[in-house]
Amino acid sequence: MTKILEGCWDCEYCGTKLIRGGLRNCPGCGHPRDKNVKFYLGEARHYVEHPEDIDPNPDWICSFCDALNPNDAAYCEGCGASKEDSERNYFEQRRLEEEQNKPKEEPRPQGSPIRFLLMLGIVAAIFFAFVSRAIPRTKTITITDKQWTRTEEIEVYKAVEESSWSLPAEAYNVKTRSEVYAYENVLSHYVTRYRTVAHQVLDGYDTYTTYEDMGNGYFREVEHSTPRYRTEYVTEEYQEPVYIRMPIYRDKYYYTLEKWIVDRTLTTSGDGDEEPHFKKVKLGEGERIGTQIEEYTIIVNRKTYSTSFDIWQEAEVGRKYKVTISDYKITKMEAVKK
């Protein structure tokens, strides 16, 4: 059978302490206990001889005079109000007081503020550097020099020796050779191994006692037990798989293929005094001009900006221009009137 102890309460009107939980009125001043009372256990433990006689339910609080009444009382002992008109019991009143007195928690900063601000500053600086390059901006410049470079590849049509795992349709002089294409792991056998494994084994139970406030001046004794474990080590045998790397063979093709390949690259460059041009070249038999690349730059003091041929051709060294620059490239230019 569950053991029940008689608790205590203090009178907030006359200061009498350690009043027995079974008493509903203060023996010092006669004032009845009300909604502000809090039951507790004193140092001495007083067990109830007949716990079955104690109502297990908490007292209820009269909403009109705040008196605490036993659960089986249909009407308030202080003012006669009905229990049905009451709003809360002893425990509900305690929870309400806890919520009202609970301090508001301020949000805690995550990590060091200085470190956070430093990282934020670094990210912002990197972001600003990229964005500032991409955002078009307008400024006035004086051109100090301009340069050009033209590059072209000379391709020759010739037979080349190649190899691959697939055969092009135009290939000839084809030879095949079985070669290692890849490797795969193949199970060879198992080896017996041993390992020490830890196991948790039940070693008994740890018991402890708590006292549960019943909300009516009494406390219920509650016994608890938690399992206790010990660690035991066991040697286990297991089979470890052993793999070997086995080559996968496929036919590799060796063949001759005629195609255009870059034979040489020709580059010409100059400044604004010379008309941009590609290097004059006399193509031999089986040759052609491949990829051609044109680069035009405008120099302002020590800064170099790329631009289109039309803008470059219009630009005059020593003259002022209002230009639009985006990512170190002049995209628009307008001469400033002298």
C-alpha angles and dihedrals in degrees: 000000000000114000118230126199128200111241134203139240137190128231111235092196103057101011097242110158137200093030111174113259092231092063115088095190130052111256089212103053103003094237113147119239113259141189093295095062119113121198121220142165119255124217091267117069116222113189120202112241094213107032091171088071093061116094106235093211126091126252119264126230121233109234091211106047101012092234120153113238132188116259094247093054110105091192133038113266090214106047106002096244117154121262088226089066093055118108105203146007132228095280095044089053091051092051090049091052092048092052092048094048096041109117116235112251116230116219111262118228112246110237127332114335091214093052091046092051091047092052090045090052093051092049091047092050093051091046092048091050092055095041095046090055093051098043111089113240131185124224141154117249140177113221113231098178143345131208140186137201129191123189129184134179122224111213127198127202107227145140115269132185114236141161135204143149091257128051121235115225093237095052122117137175085049121188128174131208129182108239139165108278098176143330131249132193112244124190109248106173145311129264122207112238135177129217137177113238126191118227128190110228125190107252100177140285134292113216130200137168131233131182120228119208109233093196095237104080096282135092129214117224111228123193118209132190129190125192117251120209135195127203119244124184121219129186111229130193119220139169117244115202118231119207132194127204110245120193121235112217127209135168111266118202125227114189150146120254130182114217145136114277132174109264100175142346123229123201131189126180141171146145135263094290092069128062110242113251143155118252112269109248134176109221117221127214112298093016132119140172111261130182117359122200126193124194125184124184135184118206123211108186101303098340121097124205127187119224145164125281093250093055092042092051091051095048118100122202112244095021129115121241137179104228139181113224127194123174092344092308126116105224100170134024134185125180117241111232114246 
